[in-house]
Amino acid sequence: MKLVFATNNQHKLDEVQKITAGHTEIVSLAAIDCHDDIPETADTLEGNALQKARYIKDKFGYDCFADDTGLEVEALNNAPGVYSARYAGPGHDSEANMKKLLREMEGMENRKARFRTVIALILDGKEYLFEGIVNGQITKDKRGTSGFGYDPIFMPDNHTKTFAEMGNDIKNTISHRAEAVKKLSAFLSTLSE
Ligand code: IMP
């Protein structure tokens, strides 16, 4: 089976291809000559993932899937959530986003947070959603240099290192995205049996 993944992020593509190898061929937006700035204007992760997948299906006709991820902080009523990339402004500046989050959480004892990824799949005219969650804590300071986004301030439960300290190899086995992709992969593998 062949599916389009609505991304041009090579790291995400590599990660998904590794997990789905053997039963599904995954291609990126570049492979279907899509260079559009796909709208993500919904106010939920589910809404954004569906919006991106439907855009590709409607405009290019391919079965496809899209993902959206947010960091949900319990004490902030699940903010920044769907606005994680733009928390400190439209610039998608990770340093500014982390600085803002640490400032908002100054003095807060409840540091519970989770990363949540939603994948929307459109296949044979039907829509499916897959969710991956990793629970953890927001640290009081930045720690570590690997990864991206909020990795230096997120420490997953049952670990003593932040995502940025543990490195991508370990992170990618336990991450929210990996959990969602594993569910997608398990579903796709049953179709090719
Ligand atoms: P996206 O939906 O994968 O583009 O993620 C939206 C935003 O969430 C990113 O711009 C990051 O700020 C944050 N984010 C998503 N995944 C991760 C992660 O694995 N580590 C740290 N931050 C992440």
Residues whose N, C-alpha, C, O or C-beta is under 5 A from the ligand:
A	BS01	IMP	D67 D68 T69 G70 S84 A85 F148 G149 Y150 D151
